[in-house]
Structures are given as structure tokens and as C-alpha cells.
Amino acid sequence: MTPSSRLSPRDVLRTGAVGLRTRKVRAFLSALGIALGIAAMVSVLGISSSSRAEVDRRLAALGTDLLTVAPGQTVFGEQAVLPEESVAMIARIGPVRRVAATGTVPGAKAYRSDKIPAAQTGGLQVQAAHLGLLGTVAGRVAAGSWLTEATARYPVVVLGADAAARLGIGSPGARVLLGGTWFTVAGVLAPVELAPELDSSALVGWPAAREHLGFDGRPTAVYTRSGDAHVEAVRAVLAATANPEAPSEVNVSRPSDVLAARQATDRAFTGLLLGLGAVALLVGGVGVANTMIISVLERRAEIGLRRALGATRRQVLLQFLTESLLLSALGGVAGVALSTAITALYAVSRSWPVAIPPWTPFAALTATLAIGALAGLYPATRAARLAPTAALASP
């Protein structure tokens, strides 16, 4: 080899891989540090993206145009009420496609048996419900059936998911005591994501609530659907329409905003975990630098021999810099593969879509190569500066 000779890219890779082949355990442990750091970062991004994809999927299925109208408080701090005709008035708003309401029956509690003490209510509510409620809130029946024109007039009840669990009822046909009257269970609802207050409710027909439970007919929650394009316009007039005399005593909310807020919280938590992953990656980079420095010290004789045979400083620098890059690249590839498997397994276990941002693996590999270059730059420079005679004279 002469000073003017050049190494081909293939020769650079071969000489750079010498240290990895001859010190496999050390190379494995150094690459493992990089792999764990990359796996932590990419897994966090992948799981977070899968979670957001699941929220987006649920919002697309449930709809984001549901608005809820409920009474607020009066200027004196008392509980306000909605007019009985508020549902009919809201239904006259042009863009509103569907409207349904529930009304809490004051004093009525749900019990599995008449032997249960009155104080043990289990936190369950008895509510009158419109027949169109289930379709409006995107709910579904888990067992049995929903109320019909016929059953809404009789002592028939549909239980929310939590209410059924607390009462120990999993299928229709059982009887429960509501406000001193026995009602037959017609169905049990699945959890209602956009109206979780229904989960702990015993829902009866509007006419049956009036006749058997003394319900006054005033709604306590009105649910509307108006299409995404008209949500904000409808939201702006809902309070004044529901209670023209006191619109300030009406609360209007958008249940899908809760899911969106949860998604924003997840993003903040993801940032924290990414920071921890970055620290782990930097620790892995320090491990690579330490490995390369030790490698230079142990291979001084080899470096001196190569220099004596004609290798230039640039070629020695390329050899050790390439070794550091290969070490980091191996850790990066292993980390990406590990994180992909972790994300897929976690998402599948939660029935989420697997959503790993396509740029993530490339960014991860770029980061590992950058760390490898920085970690190997000083050891490579130190190796290139060794004089052949001093290197050959070292033990």
C-alpha cells in the first residue's frame, strides 16, 4: 500500500467491520445500548400514534356533531330547569337532524330487590328517555332490545352498562324496583362513549315515567345531531332556543371535545416519554464512544503496522469512523425492529390500528448514524494521529 493509494467503499466497510468481528460481545453490548434507546423512542411514537388513530377512528364512527344541552344554574346559584317544550323548539332549528332527550325522575331510585335498604342506591339514576335517544347518541344494545312505541307506555326499563353491572343483571327478563314500582328489564346497553352519564342510568319510556313515577316531563339533557358543517352555528343558538327567557342558565357542550382533550393530554405525555428515550439514546452513544476509545488503545500495534505499510491518516480515520457508524447502525436497525414489534403487539392487544409514522424509522436511523459519527470522531482522530513508530513500540 502506498500513500497515494485509495480505498474503495467496499474496502472501507471491510476494514471498519474488523473490530466488530473480532470483538463480538463488546460490539453486541454497545449496539444494545443504542437499540434500547431507539426502541424506547420509536415505541413511544408508535404507541402514541396508534392511540391517536384509535381516537380518530372512534370519533369518525361516533360522529363529532353531537351537542348536549343541559340546565345550568340561576343567578342565585340554584339549579335551573329547562322548559318542557325545549325539545320541540330545538327540533325547529334548520340544520338539526336529530334530537332526543332524557329527564331525571326526582326521588326515584333503582333497586334489585325490595329487601335492599333505601340508602343503598348504588349511585344509579332513573331517567325518562325519548325513543330516538339511542340513535342520537350512537349507542347500541348489548342484550335484549331498546324501547318501542308499545313498551315505552308500560313499566319496562333498559339499563345502562354500569347500572346493569351494579344490579347484577346481564340479560333481559329480570325485574327491578324503580320508585316503588316493579319494571321489567327489556335490554342492557353497551357503554355509551359520547354520553357516559347513560351508563349508570335506568331508562324508561317518557309516558311510563309520567304515569308510574310521577315524572313532570321536563328534560334534563337534550342531545342533538346537526352535521359537522353546522355544529358551531347550531351551538351558537342552542341556549337561546332551549330557554329563550334565560339562555345564560343553559349549558351547551360537545362530548367529542372530551376525547379530543384526552388526545392532547396523550401528546403531552408522549413528549415526556420521548425525552426519556432521548436520554437513553445518548447513554447508548456514550457507550459507543467508550467502546471505540478502548478499541483504539488495544489496537495501537495494528494501527502502527498499517501506517508502516503505507496507510494514510485519512484511511485510519475512515476505518475507525466506519466501525463506529456500523456499530450504531446495527443498534439502530435492531432498535427499529424491536420497537415495531412492541408497537404492533401492544396495539393488537388493545384492538387498536397499528399506526407507526412512516418517517419515524428513517429519523431513528439518521439519529443513530449522527450519534455514531459523533461518538467515533474523537477515537478515530486519535487513531489517525498515532505515529507508526510510537504505535509499534506500544505493548
Secondary structure, 3 states (H helix, E strand, C coil): CCCCCCCCHHHHHHHHCHHHHHCHHHHHHHHHHHHHHHHHHHHHHHHHHHHHHHHHHHHHHHCCCEEEEEECECCCCCECCCCCCHHHHHHCCCCCCEEEEEEECCCCCEECCCCCCCCCCCCCEEEEECCCHHHHCCCCEEEECCCCCCHHHCCEEEECHHHHHHHCCCCCCCEEEECCEEEEEEEEECCCCCCHHHCCEEEEEHHHHHHHHCCCCCCCEEEEECCHHHHHHHHHHHHHHHCCCCHHHEEEECCHHHHHHHHHHHHHHHHHHHHHHHHHHHHHHHHHHHHHHHHHHHCHHHHHHHHHCCCCHHHHHHHHHHHHHHHHHHHHHHHHHHHHHHHHHHHHHCCCCCCCCCHHHHHHHHHHHHHHHHHHHHHHHHHHCCCHHHHHHCC
